[in-house]
Amino acid sequence: MTTSSNRRRSRTRLLTTAVAAIAACISLAANSAGTASAAPQQQLADQISGASPTPARAETFLLNGESRWLIPTGNGPKQTTFPAAFAHSLSNPNVAPAGANDWSCKPQAGRNPVVLVHGTWENAYSNWSMISPALRQAGFCVYALDYGIQPSSQGGGVAAAFPGVYGTGDIVKSATQIKTFVDKVLTSTGAAKVDMVGHSMGGISTRQYLRFDGGAAKVANVVTLGATNNGTTLNGIGTLGRTINDLGVDILGPLALGVGVSGTQQIYNSPFLKNLNSGGVYALGDIRYTIVNTRYDEVTTPYSSTFFPTGTKNTRNITLQDGCPRDTSDHFSMSYSPRATSIVLRALGADVPLVCAPNAWLVG
């Protein structure tokens, strides 16, 4: 029994180290060009919204691979750092975060059920093990799914070979999976609408659902954390790749073999993003949007590119460090930021103070 237990622990440590190394490589590659550039706030968002879409050229993404979704069962322990949550999810890939997926929960008056949408290479547990229990404690019914589960052999990218590394499939297909889950939440709770919180790709998967899958009539509030709303330049690497691709040399298609379909869809000026933001449409109907970024984001670059264009209706663009320079959260650790957690709670109507507390880059 002891030998078997030791082997399991060794495998878990190996998996944790391997996937953490992949994440670290992304961080280091981005930071080799310096800290995420502090371009004029919203400049890229304004530029994109004012541009006319151009035809996609020579971009052969692997969009036909199998993608599936699941509802996490059971509840893992609350976590306060991303590495701890990520490590736990490697050996428990389909567990729900604390406070989530209680299908007997009925919303309190004035509280919509909240749907949490994880990012690329993450899952419900690794992404939301701090925010989910905080929402539940504040009186919300909380729900989280695992989606965009696509094998490496079918376009999910190298990291998809590891347990719990989800969100790698085609975002268009992922949005339909989110639609099915939201409908289940509405049926179970009897609510008319939900609120949605998305991290990174979870933000644009949510927006795809809202715009093209009938979600706008079913959602009251949207909060995004570090979302790739206007794509990412990867500190210039993605922009260079897009330029070469648009000249007719398909270098981004094969990239999907490494990072997964959803990874390439998030590169600045991709066909997916052109369609998502076509006509300069970011906000829909009466939905209220809270868009949060961090100056230390090494994945969504420049960090201001997550913002909706200046003047977008029903929208608040917030930088974590405005009024709280002690919070040095990066892309990965921002969903474990006490300040970000308080922003989410307040955006959804909870009467809580706005927190300012330290939160470390990557390991926060």
Contacts in CASP RR format, 6 or more apart in sequence:
PFRMAT RR
TARGET T0000
AUTHOR 0000-0000-0000
METHOD contacts of the structure
MODEL  1
MTTSSNRRRSRTRLLTTAVAAIAACISLAANSAGTASAAPQQQLADQISG
ASPTPARAETFLLNGESRWLIPTGNGPKQTTFPAAFAHSLSNPNVAPAGA
NDWSCKPQAGRNPVVLVHGTWENAYSNWSMISPALRQAGFCVYALDYGIQ
PSSQGGGVAAAFPGVYGTGDIVKSATQIKTFVDKVLTSTGAAKVDMVGHS
MGGISTRQYLRFDGGAAKVANVVTLGATNNGTTLNGIGTLGRTINDLGVD
ILGPLALGVGVSGTQQIYNSPFLKNLNSGGVYALGDIRYTIVNTRYDEVT
TPYSSTFFPTGTKNTRNITLQDGCPRDTSDHFSMSYSPRATSIVLRALGA
DVPLVCAPNAWLVG
8 91 0 8 1.000
12 87 0 8 1.000
12 90 0 8 1.000
12 91 0 8 1.000
15 90 0 8 1.000
15 91 0 8 1.000
15 162 0 8 1.000
15 163 0 8 1.000
16 86 0 8 1.000
16 87 0 8 1.000
16 90 0 8 1.000
18 162 0 8 1.000
19 86 0 8 1.000
19 90 0 8 1.000
19 121 0 8 1.000
19 159 0 8 1.000
19 162 0 8 1.000
19 165 0 8 1.000
20 83 0 8 1.000
20 86 0 8 1.000
22 121 0 8 1.000
22 158 0 8 1.000
22 159 0 8 1.000
23 121 0 8 1.000
23 332 0 8 1.000
24 362 0 8 1.000
26 298 0 8 1.000
26 299 0 8 1.000
27 298 0 8 1.000
27 299 0 8 1.000
27 330 0 8 1.000
27 332 0 8 1.000
27 362 0 8 1.000
29 234 0 8 1.000
29 235 0 8 1.000
29 237 0 8 1.000
30 36 0 8 1.000
30 234 0 8 1.000
30 235 0 8 1.000
30 298 0 8 1.000
30 299 0 8 1.000
30 301 0 8 1.000
31 235 0 8 1.000
31 298 0 8 1.000
32 235 0 8 1.000
33 235 0 8 1.000
33 236 0 8 1.000
33 237 0 8 1.000
34 235 0 8 1.000
35 295 0 8 1.000
35 296 0 8 1.000
35 298 0 8 1.000
36 235 0 8 1.000
36 295 0 8 1.000
36 296 0 8 1.000
36 297 0 8 1.000
36 298 0 8 1.000
36 300 0 8 1.000
36 301 0 8 1.000
36 302 0 8 1.000
36 303 0 8 1.000
37 235 0 8 1.000
37 301 0 8 1.000
37 302 0 8 1.000
37 303 0 8 1.000
38 295 0 8 1.000
38 302 0 8 1.000
38 303 0 8 1.000
38 304 0 8 1.000
39 302 0 8 1.000
39 304 0 8 1.000
39 305 0 8 1.000
40 304 0 8 1.000
41 304 0 8 1.000
41 307 0 8 1.000
41 317 0 8 1.000
41 319 0 8 1.000
42 304 0 8 1.000
42 307 0 8 1.000
42 308 0 8 1.000
42 309 0 8 1.000
42 310 0 8 1.000
42 317 0 8 1.000
43 302 0 8 1.000
43 304 0 8 1.000
44 230 0 8 1.000
44 233 0 8 1.000
44 268 0 8 1.000
44 302 0 8 1.000
44 304 0 8 1.000
44 305 0 8 1.000
45 229 0 8 1.000
45 230 0 8 1.000
45 304 0 8 1.000
45 305 0 8 1.000
45 307 0 8 1.000
45 308 0 8 1.000
45 309 0 8 1.000
45 310 0 8 1.000
46 309 0 8 1.000
46 310 0 8 1.000
48 230 0 8 1.000
48 269 0 8 1.000
48 273 0 8 1.000
48 277 0 8 1.000
49 277 0 8 1.000
49 279 0 8 1.000
49 280 0 8 1.000
49 282 0 8 1.000
49 309 0 8 1.000
50 280 0 8 1.000
50 309 0 8 1.000
53 274 0 8 1.000
53 275 0 8 1.000
53 278 0 8 1.000
53 279 0 8 1.000
54 246 0 8 1.000
54 274 0 8 1.000
56 271 0 8 1.000
56 274 0 8 1.000
57 245 0 8 1.000
57 246 0 8 1.000
57 247 0 8 1.000
57 248 0 8 1.000
58 245 0 8 1.000
58 248 0 8 1.000
58 249 0 8 1.000
58 250 0 8 1.000
59 245 0 8 1.000
59 250 0 8 1.000
59 252 0 8 1.000
59 253 0 8 1.000
59 270 0 8 1.000
59 271 0 8 1.000
60 250 0 8 1.000
60 253 0 8 1.000
61 170 0 8 1.000
61 252 0 8 1.000
61 253 0 8 1.000
61 256 0 8 1.000
61 261 0 8 1.000
61 264 0 8 1.000
61 265 0 8 1.000
62 154 0 8 1.000
62 155 0 8 1.000
62 156 0 8 1.000
62 253 0 8 1.000
62 256 0 8 1.000
62 257 0 8 1.000
62 260 0 8 1.000
62 261 0 8 1.000
63 170 0 8 1.000
63 172 0 8 1.000
63 173 0 8 1.000
63 261 0 8 1.000
65 150 0 8 1.000
65 154 0 8 1.000
65 155 0 8 1.000
65 169 0 8 1.000
65 170 0 8 1.000
66 150 0 8 1.000
66 151 0 8 1.000
66 154 0 8 1.000
67 148 0 8 1.000
67 149 0 8 1.000
67 150 0 8 1.000
67 169 0 8 1.000
67 170 0 8 1.000
67 173 0 8 1.000
67 174 0 8 1.000
67 177 0 8 1.000
68 148 0 8 1.000
68 149 0 8 1.000
68 150 0 8 1.000
68 177 0 8 1.000
69 145 0 8 1.000
69 146 0 8 1.000
69 147 0 8 1.000
69 148 0 8 1.000
69 149 0 8 1.000
69 174 0 8 1.000
69 177 0 8 1.000
69 180 0 8 1.000
69 181 0 8 1.000
70 94 0 8 1.000
70 145 0 8 1.000
70 146 0 8 1.000
70 149 0 8 1.000
71 101 0 8 1.000
71 145 0 8 1.000
71 146 0 8 1.000
71 181 0 8 1.000
71 184 0 8 1.000
72 94 0 8 1.000
72 95 0 8 1.000
72 96 0 8 1.000
72 97 0 8 1.000
72 100 0 8 1.000
72 101 0 8 1.000
72 123 0 8 1.000
72 124 0 8 1.000
72 125 0 8 1.000
72 144 0 8 1.000
72 145 0 8 1.000
72 146 0 8 1.000
73 94 0 8 1.000
73 95 0 8 1.000
73 96 0 8 1.000
73 101 0 8 1.000
74 95 0 8 1.000
74 96 0 8 1.000
74 101 0 8 1.000
75 95 0 8 1.000
75 96 0 8 1.000
75 97 0 8 1.000
75 98 0 8 1.000
75 99 0 8 1.000
75 100 0 8 1.000
75 101 0 8 1.000
76 88 0 8 1.000
76 92 0 8 1.000
76 95 0 8 1.000
76 96 0 8 1.000
76 97 0 8 1.000
76 98 0 8 1.000
76 125 0 8 1.000
76 129 0 8 1.000
77 88 0 8 1.000
77 98 0 8 1.000
77 129 0 8 1.000
78 97 0 8 1.000
78 98 0 8 1.000
78 129 0 8 1.000
78 130 0 8 1.000
78 133 0 8 1.000
79 85 0 8 1.000
79 88 0 8 1.000
79 129 0 8 1.000
79 130 0 8 1.000
79 336 0 8 1.000
80 130 0 8 1.000
80 336 0 8 1.000
80 364 0 8 1.000
81 333 0 8 1.000
81 336 0 8 1.000
81 363 0 8 1.000
81 364 0 8 1.000
82 126 0 8 1.000
82 332 0 8 1.000
82 333 0 8 1.000
82 335 0 8 1.000
82 336 0 8 1.000
82 362 0 8 1.000
82 363 0 8 1.000
82 364 0 8 1.000
83 362 0 8 1.000
83 363 0 8 1.000
83 364 0 8 1.000
85 97 0 8 1.000
85 125 0 8 1.000
85 126 0 8 1.000
85 127 0 8 1.000
85 129 0 8 1.000
85 130 0 8 1.000
85 336 0 8 1.000
86 122 0 8 1.000
86 126 0 8 1.000
88 95 0 8 1.000
88 125 0 8 1.000
88 126 0 8 1.000
88 129 0 8 1.000
89 95 0 8 1.000
89 123 0 8 1.000
89 125 0 8 1.000
89 126 0 8 1.000
89 163 0 8 1.000
89 164 0 8 1.000
90 162 0 8 1.000
90 163 0 8 1.000
90 164 0 8 1.000
91 163 0 8 1.000
92 125 0 8 1.000
93 123 0 8 1.000
93 125 0 8 1.000
93 146 0 8 1.000
93 163 0 8 1.000
93 164 0 8 1.000
94 123 0 8 1.000
94 146 0 8 1.000
94 164 0 8 1.000
95 125 0 8 1.000
96 124 0 8 1.000
96 125 0 8 1.000
96 132 0 8 1.000
96 144 0 8 1.000
97 116 0 8 1.000
97 124 0 8 1.000
97 125 0 8 1.000
97 127 0 8 1.000
97 128 0 8 1.000
97 129 0 8 1.000
97 131 0 8 1.000
97 132 0 8 1.000
97 133 0 8 1.000
97 144 0 8 1.000
98 129 0 8 1.000
98 132 0 8 1.000
98 133 0 8 1.000
98 136 0 8 1.000
99 132 0 8 1.000
99 133 0 8 1.000
99 135 0 8 1.000
99 136 0 8 1.000
99 142 0 8 1.000
100 116 0 8 1.000
100 124 0 8 1.000
100 128 0 8 1.000
100 132 0 8 1.000
100 136 0 8 1.000
100 142 0 8 1.000
100 143 0 8 1.000
100 144 0 8 1.000
101 142 0 8 1.000
101 143 0 8 1.000
101 144 0 8 1.000
102 136 0 8 1.000
102 141 0 8 1.000
102 142 0 8 1.000
103 188 0 8 1.000
105 113 0 8 1.000
105 141 0 8 1.000
105 142 0 8 1.000
105 189 0 8 1.000
106 141 0 8 1.000
106 189 0 8 1.000
106 190 0 8 1.000
107 113 0 8 1.000
107 140 0 8 1.000
107 141 0 8 1.000
107 189 0 8 1.000
107 190 0 8 1.000
107 191 0 8 1.000
108 139 0 8 1.000
108 140 0 8 1.000
111 139 0 8 1.000
111 140 0 8 1.000
111 141 0 8 1.000
111 348 0 8 1.000
111 349 0 8 1.000
112 140 0 8 1.000
112 191 0 8 1.000
112 193 0 8 1.000
112 194 0 8 1.000
112 195 0 8 1.000
112 220 0 8 1.000
112 221 0 8 1.000
112 348 0 8 1.000
113 140 0 8 1.000
113 141 0 8 1.000
113 142 0 8 1.000
113 143 0 8 1.000
113 185 0 8 1.000
113 186 0 8 1.000
113 189 0 8 1.000
113 191 0 8 1.000
113 194 0 8 1.000
113 195 0 8 1.000
114 135 0 8 1.000
114 140 0 8 1.000
114 141 0 8 1.000
114 142 0 8 1.000
114 143 0 8 1.000
114 194 0 8 1.000
114 195 0 8 1.000
114 196 0 8 1.000
114 197 0 8 1.000
114 348 0 8 1.000
115 143 0 8 1.000
115 144 0 8 1.000
115 145 0 8 1.000
115 178 0 8 1.000
115 181 0 8 1.000
115 182 0 8 1.000
115 185 0 8 1.000
115 194 0 8 1.000
115 195 0 8 1.000
115 196 0 8 1.000
115 197 0 8 1.000
116 124 0 8 1.000
116 127 0 8 1.000
116 128 0 8 1.000
116 131 0 8 1.000
116 132 0 8 1.000
116 142 0 8 1.000
116 143 0 8 1.000
116 144 0 8 1.000
116 196 0 8 1.000
116 197 0 8 1.000
116 198 0 8 1.000
117 144 0 8 1.000
117 145 0 8 1.000
117 147 0 8 1.000
117 178 0 8 1.000
117 196 0 8 1.000
117 197 0 8 1.000
117 198 0 8 1.000
117 199 0 8 1.000
117 202 0 8 1.000
117 203 0 8 1.000
117 205 0 8 1.000
117 206 0 8 1.000
118 124 0 8 1.000
118 126 0 8 1.000
118 127 0 8 1.000
118 128 0 8 1.000
118 144 0 8 1.000
118 146 0 8 1.000
118 147 0 8 1.000
118 166 0 8 1.000
118 167 0 8 1.000
118 198 0 8 1.000
118 199 0 8 1.000
118 202 0 8 1.000
119 127 0 8 1.000
119 167 0 8 1.000
119 198 0 8 1.000
119 199 0 8 1.000
119 200 0 8 1.000
119 201 0 8 1.000
119 202 0 8 1.000
119 203 0 8 1.000
119 205 0 8 1.000
120 167 0 8 1.000
120 168 0 8 1.000
120 200 0 8 1.000
120 201 0 8 1.000
120 262 0 8 1.000
120 263 0 8 1.000
120 266 0 8 1.000
121 159 0 8 1.000
121 165 0 8 1.000
121 166 0 8 1.000
121 167 0 8 1.000
121 168 0 8 1.000
122 165 0 8 1.000
122 166 0 8 1.000
122 167 0 8 1.000
122 199 0 8 1.000
122 200 0 8 1.000
123 146 0 8 1.000
123 164 0 8 1.000
123 165 0 8 1.000
123 166 0 8 1.000
124 144 0 8 1.000
124 145 0 8 1.000
124 146 0 8 1.000
126 164 0 8 1.000
127 199 0 8 1.000
127 335 0 8 1.000
128 144 0 8 1.000
128 199 0 8 1.000
128 335 0 8 1.000
130 335 0 8 1.000
130 336 0 8 1.000
130 341 0 8 1.000
131 197 0 8 1.000
131 335 0 8 1.000
131 340 0 8 1.000
131 341 0 8 1.000
131 344 0 8 1.000
132 142 0 8 1.000
132 144 0 8 1.000
134 341 0 8 1.000
134 344 0 8 1.000
134 345 0 8 1.000
135 142 0 8 1.000
135 344 0 8 1.000
135 345 0 8 1.000
135 348 0 8 1.000
136 142 0 8 1.000
138 345 0 8 1.000
138 350 0 8 1.000
138 352 0 8 1.000
139 350 0 8 1.000
140 348 0 8 1.000
140 350 0 8 1.000
141 189 0 8 1.000
143 181 0 8 1.000
143 185 0 8 1.000
143 194 0 8 1.000
145 177 0 8 1.000
145 178 0 8 1.000
145 181 0 8 1.000
146 164 0 8 1.000
146 166 0 8 1.000
147 166 0 8 1.000
147 167 0 8 1.000
147 174 0 8 1.000
147 177 0 8 1.000
147 178 0 8 1.000
147 181 0 8 1.000
147 205 0 8 1.000
148 166 0 8 1.000
148 167 0 8 1.000
148 168 0 8 1.000
148 169 0 8 1.000
148 170 0 8 1.000
148 173 0 8 1.000
148 174 0 8 1.000
148 177 0 8 1.000
148 262 0 8 1.000
149 160 0 8 1.000
149 166 0 8 1.000
149 167 0 8 1.000
149 168 0 8 1.000
149 169 0 8 1.000
150 156 0 8 1.000
150 157 0 8 1.000
150 160 0 8 1.000
150 167 0 8 1.000
150 168 0 8 1.000
150 169 0 8 1.000
150 170 0 8 1.000
150 260 0 8 1.000
150 261 0 8 1.000
151 160 0 8 1.000
151 161 0 8 1.000
152 158 0 8 1.000
152 159 0 8 1.000
152 160 0 8 1.000
152 161 0 8 1.000
155 168 0 8 1.000
155 169 0 8 1.000
155 256 0 8 1.000
155 257 0 8 1.000
155 260 0 8 1.000
155 261 0 8 1.000
156 168 0 8 1.000
156 169 0 8 1.000
156 256 0 8 1.000
156 260 0 8 1.000
156 261 0 8 1.000
157 168 0 8 1.000
157 256 0 8 1.000
157 257 0 8 1.000
157 258 0 8 1.000
157 259 0 8 1.000
157 260 0 8 1.000
157 261 0 8 1.000
158 257 0 8 1.000
158 258 0 8 1.000
158 259 0 8 1.000
159 165 0 8 1.000
159 168 0 8 1.000
159 258 0 8 1.000
159 259 0 8 1.000
159 260 0 8 1.000
160 166 0 8 1.000
160 168 0 8 1.000
160 260 0 8 1.000
167 174 0 8 1.000
167 201 0 8 1.000
167 262 0 8 1.000
168 260 0 8 1.000
168 261 0 8 1.000
168 262 0 8 1.000
168 263 0 8 1.000
169 260 0 8 1.000
169 261 0 8 1.000
169 262 0 8 1.000
170 261 0 8 1.000
170 262 0 8 1.000
170 265 0 8 1.000
171 201 0 8 1.000
171 204 0 8 1.000
171 205 0 8 1.000
171 208 0 8 1.000
171 261 0 8 1.000
171 262 0 8 1.000
171 265 0 8 1.000
171 272 0 8 1.000
172 208 0 8 1.000
172 212 0 8 1.000
172 272 0 8 1.000
174 205 0 8 1.000
174 208 0 8 1.000
174 262 0 8 1.000
175 205 0 8 1.000
175 208 0 8 1.000
175 209 0 8 1.000
175 212 0 8 1.000
175 213 0 8 1.000
176 209 0 8 1.000
176 213 0 8 1.000
178 205 0 8 1.000
178 206 0 8 1.000
178 209 0 8 1.000
178 213 0 8 1.000
179 209 0 8 1.000
179 213 0 8 1.000
179 214 0 8 1.000
179 215 0 8 1.000
182 194 0 8 1.000
182 196 0 8 1.000
182 209 0 8 1.000
182 215 0 8 1.000
182 218 0 8 1.000
182 219 0 8 1.000
183 218 0 8 1.000
185 191 0 8 1.000
185 194 0 8 1.000
186 192 0 8 1.000
186 193 0 8 1.000
186 194 0 8 1.000
186 218 0 8 1.000
192 218 0 8 1.000
193 218 0 8 1.000
193 219 0 8 1.000
193 220 0 8 1.000
194 218 0 8 1.000
194 219 0 8 1.000
194 220 0 8 1.000
195 219 0 8 1.000
195 220 0 8 1.000
195 221 0 8 1.000
195 222 0 8 1.000
195 223 0 8 1.000
195 348 0 8 1.000
196 206 0 8 1.000
196 219 0 8 1.000
196 221 0 8 1.000
196 222 0 8 1.000
196 223 0 8 1.000
197 222 0 8 1.000
197 223 0 8 1.000
197 224 0 8 1.000
197 225 0 8 1.000
197 344 0 8 1.000
197 348 0 8 1.000
198 205 0 8 1.000
198 206 0 8 1.000
198 222 0 8 1.000
198 223 0 8 1.000
198 224 0 8 1.000
198 225 0 8 1.000
198 227 0 8 1.000
199 224 0 8 1.000
199 225 0 8 1.000
199 226 0 8 1.000
199 227 0 8 1.000
199 334 0 8 1.000
199 335 0 8 1.000
200 225 0 8 1.000
200 226 0 8 1.000
200 227 0 8 1.000
200 228 0 8 1.000
200 299 0 8 1.000
200 300 0 8 1.000
200 331 0 8 1.000
201 227 0 8 1.000
201 228 0 8 1.000
201 262 0 8 1.000
201 263 0 8 1.000
201 266 0 8 1.000
202 224 0 8 1.000
202 227 0 8 1.000
203 222 0 8 1.000
203 224 0 8 1.000
203 227 0 8 1.000
203 228 0 8 1.000
203 229 0 8 1.000
204 227 0 8 1.000
204 228 0 8 1.000
204 229 0 8 1.000
204 231 0 8 1.000
204 266 0 8 1.000
204 273 0 8 1.000
204 276 0 8 1.000
206 222 0 8 1.000
206 224 0 8 1.000
207 222 0 8 1.000
207 229 0 8 1.000
207 276 0 8 1.000
207 282 0 8 1.000
208 276 0 8 1.000
209 215 0 8 1.000
210 216 0 8 1.000
210 219 0 8 1.000
210 222 0 8 1.000
210 284 0 8 1.000
210 287 0 8 1.000
211 276 0 8 1.000
211 281 0 8 1.000
211 284 0 8 1.000
216 284 0 8 1.000
216 285 0 8 1.000
216 287 0 8 1.000
219 287 0 8 1.000
220 286 0 8 1.000
220 287 0 8 1.000
220 288 0 8 1.000
221 287 0 8 1.000
221 288 0 8 1.000
221 289 0 8 1.000
221 290 0 8 1.000
221 347 0 8 1.000
221 348 0 8 1.000
222 287 0 8 1.000
222 288 0 8 1.000
222 289 0 8 1.000
222 290 0 8 1.000
223 289 0 8 1.000
223 290 0 8 1.000
223 291 0 8 1.000
223 292 0 8 1.000
223 343 0 8 1.000
223 344 0 8 1.000
223 347 0 8 1.000
223 348 0 8 1.000
224 289 0 8 1.000
224 290 0 8 1.000
224 291 0 8 1.000
224 292 0 8 1.000
224 306 0 8 1.000
225 292 0 8 1.000
225 334 0 8 1.000
225 335 0 8 1.000
225 340 0 8 1.000
225 344 0 8 1.000
226 292 0 8 1.000
226 293 0 8 1.000
226 294 0 8 1.000
226 297 0 8 1.000
226 300 0 8 1.000
226 303 0 8 1.000
226 306 0 8 1.000
226 331 0 8 1.000
226 334 0 8 1.000
227 291 0 8 1.000
227 300 0 8 1.000
227 306 0 8 1.000
228 266 0 8 1.000
228 273 0 8 1.000
228 300 0 8 1.000
228 305 0 8 1.000
228 306 0 8 1.000
229 277 0 8 1.000
229 282 0 8 1.000
229 291 0 8 1.000
229 305 0 8 1.000
229 306 0 8 1.000
229 307 0 8 1.000
229 308 0 8 1.000
230 268 0 8 1.000
230 273 0 8 1.000
230 277 0 8 1.000
230 305 0 8 1.000
230 306 0 8 1.000
230 307 0 8 1.000
231 266 0 8 1.000
231 267 0 8 1.000
231 268 0 8 1.000
231 269 0 8 1.000
231 270 0 8 1.000
231 273 0 8 1.000
231 300 0 8 1.000
231 305 0 8 1.000
232 238 0 8 1.000
232 266 0 8 1.000
232 267 0 8 1.000
232 268 0 8 1.000
232 299 0 8 1.000
232 300 0 8 1.000
232 301 0 8 1.000
232 305 0 8 1.000
233 239 0 8 1.000
233 268 0 8 1.000
233 301 0 8 1.000
233 302 0 8 1.000
233 305 0 8 1.000
234 267 0 8 1.000
234 299 0 8 1.000
234 301 0 8 1.000
235 298 0 8 1.000
235 301 0 8 1.000
236 301 0 8 1.000
238 267 0 8 1.000
238 268 0 8 1.000
239 268 0 8 1.000
239 269 0 8 1.000
241 251 0 8 1.000
241 252 0 8 1.000
241 267 0 8 1.000
242 252 0 8 1.000
242 267 0 8 1.000
242 268 0 8 1.000
242 269 0 8 1.000
242 270 0 8 1.000
244 251 0 8 1.000
245 251 0 8 1.000
245 252 0 8 1.000
245 253 0 8 1.000
246 269 0 8 1.000
252 264 0 8 1.000
252 267 0 8 1.000
252 270 0 8 1.000
253 264 0 8 1.000
255 264 0 8 1.000
256 263 0 8 1.000
256 264 0 8 1.000
264 270 0 8 1.000
265 272 0 8 1.000
265 273 0 8 1.000
266 272 0 8 1.000
266 273 0 8 1.000
268 305 0 8 1.000
280 309 0 8 1.000
282 289 0 8 1.000
282 308 0 8 1.000
282 309 0 8 1.000
282 312 0 8 1.000
282 315 0 8 1.000
283 289 0 8 1.000
283 308 0 8 1.000
283 312 0 8 1.000
283 313 0 8 1.000
283 314 0 8 1.000
283 315 0 8 1.000
285 314 0 8 1.000
286 314 0 8 1.000
287 314 0 8 1.000
288 314 0 8 1.000
288 315 0 8 1.000
288 347 0 8 1.000
289 308 0 8 1.000
289 312 0 8 1.000
289 314 0 8 1.000
289 315 0 8 1.000
289 316 0 8 1.000
290 315 0 8 1.000
290 316 0 8 1.000
290 318 0 8 1.000
290 343 0 8 1.000
290 344 0 8 1.000
290 347 0 8 1.000
291 306 0 8 1.000
291 307 0 8 1.000
291 308 0 8 1.000
291 315 0 8 1.000
291 316 0 8 1.000
291 317 0 8 1.000
291 318 0 8 1.000
292 306 0 8 1.000
292 318 0 8 1.000
292 319 0 8 1.000
292 320 0 8 1.000
292 334 0 8 1.000
292 340 0 8 1.000
292 343 0 8 1.000
293 300 0 8 1.000
293 303 0 8 1.000
293 304 0 8 1.000
293 306 0 8 1.000
293 307 0 8 1.000
293 317 0 8 1.000
293 318 0 8 1.000
293 319 0 8 1.000
293 320 0 8 1.000
294 303 0 8 1.000
294 319 0 8 1.000
294 320 0 8 1.000
294 321 0 8 1.000
294 327 0 8 1.000
294 329 0 8 1.000
294 330 0 8 1.000
294 331 0 8 1.000
294 334 0 8 1.000
294 337 0 8 1.000
295 303 0 8 1.000
295 319 0 8 1.000
295 320 0 8 1.000
295 321 0 8 1.000
296 303 0 8 1.000
296 321 0 8 1.000
296 328 0 8 1.000
296 329 0 8 1.000
296 330 0 8 1.000
296 331 0 8 1.000
296 361 0 8 1.000
297 303 0 8 1.000
297 306 0 8 1.000
297 330 0 8 1.000
297 331 0 8 1.000
297 334 0 8 1.000
298 330 0 8 1.000
298 331 0 8 1.000
299 331 0 8 1.000
299 332 0 8 1.000
300 306 0 8 1.000
300 331 0 8 1.000
303 319 0 8 1.000
307 317 0 8 1.000
308 315 0 8 1.000
308 317 0 8 1.000
316 347 0 8 1.000
318 343 0 8 1.000
320 327 0 8 1.000
320 329 0 8 1.000
320 334 0 8 1.000
320 337 0 8 1.000
320 339 0 8 1.000
320 340 0 8 1.000
320 343 0 8 1.000
321 327 0 8 1.000
321 328 0 8 1.000
323 356 0 8 1.000
324 339 0 8 1.000
324 356 0 8 1.000
324 357 0 8 1.000
326 356 0 8 1.000
326 357 0 8 1.000
326 358 0 8 1.000
327 337 0 8 1.000
327 338 0 8 1.000
327 339 0 8 1.000
327 356 0 8 1.000
327 357 0 8 1.000
327 358 0 8 1.000
327 359 0 8 1.000
328 358 0 8 1.000
328 359 0 8 1.000
328 360 0 8 1.000
328 361 0 8 1.000
329 336 0 8 1.000
329 337 0 8 1.000
329 339 0 8 1.000
329 340 0 8 1.000
329 359 0 8 1.000
329 360 0 8 1.000
329 361 0 8 1.000
329 364 0 8 1.000
330 361 0 8 1.000
330 362 0 8 1.000
332 362 0 8 1.000
333 359 0 8 1.000
333 360 0 8 1.000
333 361 0 8 1.000
333 362 0 8 1.000
333 363 0 8 1.000
333 364 0 8 1.000
334 340 0 8 1.000
334 359 0 8 1.000
336 359 0 8 1.000
336 364 0 8 1.000
337 357 0 8 1.000
337 359 0 8 1.000
337 364 0 8 1.000
338 355 0 8 1.000
338 357 0 8 1.000
338 359 0 8 1.000
339 354 0 8 1.000
339 355 0 8 1.000
339 356 0 8 1.000
339 357 0 8 1.000
339 359 0 8 1.000
341 355 0 8 1.000
342 352 0 8 1.000
342 353 0 8 1.000
342 354 0 8 1.000
342 355 0 8 1.000
343 354 0 8 1.000
345 352 0 8 1.000
346 352 0 8 1.000
346 354 0 8 1.000
END
